[in-house]
Amino acid sequence: MIELTVAMPMYLAKRIVWLPFESLIRQKDIDFEWEIVAAEEQNTETFGEIEIEKYRENLEKIGCKRIIYIPIQKHIPLPNKYKLIADNTSESSKIFIIQSADCYSQPKRLVQTYDIIAKQGYDWTFSNLGLFYNIKTEHTVLYDQTGLDAYRGLNMAAKTELIRQIVPQDLKKGIDKWLVSELARIKGKKSSLLIKTNDSEDYLYGLDTQGLNTISIKRYKKMLNRNSRFKKTRYRIQDILAPEVVERLLDCKQYCRKGFTI
């Protein structure tokens, strides 16, 4: 019985979406069945179902029982994509993990999220801490919002039953905030939304990337301005990722979007 869904909304991610799949085949300690539901616009930057299928054998070895690929002919806002993915989850799914197309999830993300939502009964979880790697500059920083009054951050996940009830909006920004507010509306009020952060040291083995996604430039400027949430760190991708993944990530430098000149 499938209990967890990895939701993968993909857009213009042809050059980088291999990275989350590399992290998924390296997940540890999974003792439950799970699935991947991906949705992607069809254009010249499409990653595609054929490429995803290359990971099937290794995914099945760690309990992935179902892979669904939804081709989208015309671009839709991210909230609509969340809803589309939710409507295609297995009926038995309890957990909806949002997997960004340019992020390498830490090796125990799935099992930790399962524990928080399926076993402990929380509605929503996220992380205050995480490493960001800029592909163009090969620069790594620590994202840290510990102590801030926030309901959203990295590694976000929720009960699948709540995500199925969201009413999509045509939003281009503020989507994370909207999603938490929408879940609170479904529950009745924010105070009734059971939230727990996941800030174990395992975050040091995960990575968000900058340079090949559509929001990188805005976030990169904050990193350059030493935004209070971004801090210096000694960690390098060589300390975090397998050598073959490091090599491929370094090769992505040639595909970085314009705007990363420093």
N, C-alpha and C positions, 0 to 999 in steps of 0.2 A: 504494500500500500504506500503510495507516494505521499509524503508528509511535508515536503519542502519544495518550493519553486524558486529557482534562480531566474529572475526577470531581467532580460537583456534588451533594453531599447537601444537600437544602433542607428546612427545617422552620420554619414560622411566619415566613417571610421575604418575604411578599407585597410589603411596602413598600420593601425594600432590595435584593432579588436582581437587580434591573435593573443595579445598580452593577458586579458582576463581568462581566456581559455587555458593558457599555460598555468595560471594560478589555480584554476578549477581542477585540473588533472593532478595537482599536487596537494589537494586537501587531505587532511589527516583525521583519523579517529572517527570516521563516519560509520554509524551503525543503524542508519535508517535509509529508506528509499527516497530519492529526490529526482527532480526534473529540471530541464532548461527550457524556457519559452522565450524565444528571441523574435523581435519585430524590426524590420529594416526597410527603409525606402529603397526603391530600385532605381539606380542611376550609375554614373561612371565610377562612383566611389563606394559601390556596394561590395561588401565582404562575401556574402552569399552562402547558400546552404551547402554547396559542395565543399567549401573550405571548413565549415563547421563539422561536416561528416568525418573529416580527417581525425577529429578528436574523440569520436564516438567510442572506439575500443577502450581507450584509457579512461574515459569517463565511466563506462560501464563497470570497470574494475572496482570503482569506489562507490557503487550504488546508484549511479544515474540510470534510471529506468526509462526515461522518455525525453526526447529532444524534439521540440516543435519549432519550426521556422515559419514566420508569417511575413510574406512579401507585401510591401505597401507600395501601391502605384503612384500615389500622390502624397507629398509631405503632410504630416499631421503634427500638431503640438504635442509635447511630451506628456501632458496630463492625459490626452486621448490615447497615447501609446500605452501608458500604464493601464488604462481601463481595458484596452484591446488585449493586452497580455493577460490581465486578470481574468477576463472572460474565457481564456483558453487554457487556464490551469486545470489540473486534475481536480475532480470533485473532492478528493480526500486531502488536498493540500491545506496545511495549517499555517504555513509561514511563507511570506512573500519577501524575498531578498532582492533589493535593487542593486544590480551589478552594472556599474558604469563600464562603457565600452573601452575606456582608456586606463583602467585601473587593474593592478595586480593585487588580488585579495590575499590577506594573510592566511597561512595554512590551516588555521582552525576557525576561520570565519563561519563556515557552515555549522559546525558542531556547537560553537559558542552561541550562535543565534538560535539554534534549535533549543538549546538549554534555556535560554532567556524567555522565549515565546511559548514553545510547546510544553516545557516542563514547569517553568515558573509562572506562566500565565500572563506575561506582560503583553500589551498591545503594540508597543512601538519600542524600537531600540536603535541606537546610533553610537558613534564613537566621537569623543572630543579630541582625540589624538591621531595623528597620521603623518606619514612622510610624503613629501611632494618632490618629484624629480622633473627638472626642466630639461627636455631632450636636447634643445639647441645649445644650452650653456653647460650641460652636464653638471648642473648645480642641484644639490638636495637641501631642502629645508624641512623643519618640523612645524606642522600645523598644530596649534595648541589653543583650544578655547576652554580649557578647564577653569571652572569657577565662574564662567559667564552664564547668564540666565538664558539658555538656549534649549530648544527642543529638537534641533536638527544639527547634523554635522556630516560625518563620514560613515560609511558602512551601514546605511539605513535599511531597516526592515520592519515589517508589520505583520499582523495577522492577515492571512489571505482573505478571510471573510469580510474584513473591513475594507480592503482595497477593492473588492468586488462591488462595493456599494458607492464608490466615489462618483461624483458627477463632474465630468471633465470640463475644463475651462480652456479658452483659447489664450493661453499665457506663453510669453516668451521669456519672462524672468520672474523671480520670486516663487519658483515652482516648489522648492522644498518647504518654504513657509506655508504655501497654499496647501500642500499635501497634509501637513500636520494639522492645520486648521480644519481641513475637510474630514479627517479622521475624528477629530474632536467633535465636529458637528454630528457625525454619525453616532458617536457614543453618547451625545447629549450635551456635553460641555468639556472643556479642556481638562478640568480637574478630575474628570472621570476616566480620562485616557491614561492607562497605566504605562509609565515610561521608565525604562532602565538603560543607562549607558553601559557600553562595553568598552572599557579602557584597560584591558589586560596588556601586559608587555608584548603580547603577540603582535601588536600593531607594528612593531619594529621590523617585521618580516613581510609587510605589505607596502604598496606604493601607488600613489596617484601620479599621473604624468601630465605634463604641460607641453603644448606645442603642436599636437595633432588633433585637438578637439576644438569645438566651436566657442568655448568660453575661456580658453587659455589666456588670450591676450589681456583681458580685463583682470583676471586673477594674477597674472604675471606682473602687472604694474603694481599691484598691492604688495607682492613679494619684494619688488625692487624698492618700494617705499618703506620697507621694514614695518609693514603693518603688524600691529601687536599680536596678531594670531600666527604670524610666521616668524620662526626663530632659527638661528643658526644651529647646525647639527654636524656631528663628525661622521655620520653615516654616509656610505657610498653605495651605489647599486651593487657593486661587487661584494659588499657585505651581506646583501639581502637576497639576491637572485642567483639562480644556477648559471654557470658560465655560458651555456648556450643561449639563455634568455638575455643575459647581459650583451652578448655579441649582437643579437638581433635588435635589441633596443638601441644600441649605439649606431647601428646601421640606419635607424629611422631618422637620424639627424638630417639627412638629405631631403626629407619630405616635410620638414617643419613649415608651419604657416608663416606668412609674412608678419612682422611686428616683433620678432625676437632677434634683436640686433646686438644685444650686449653679451 
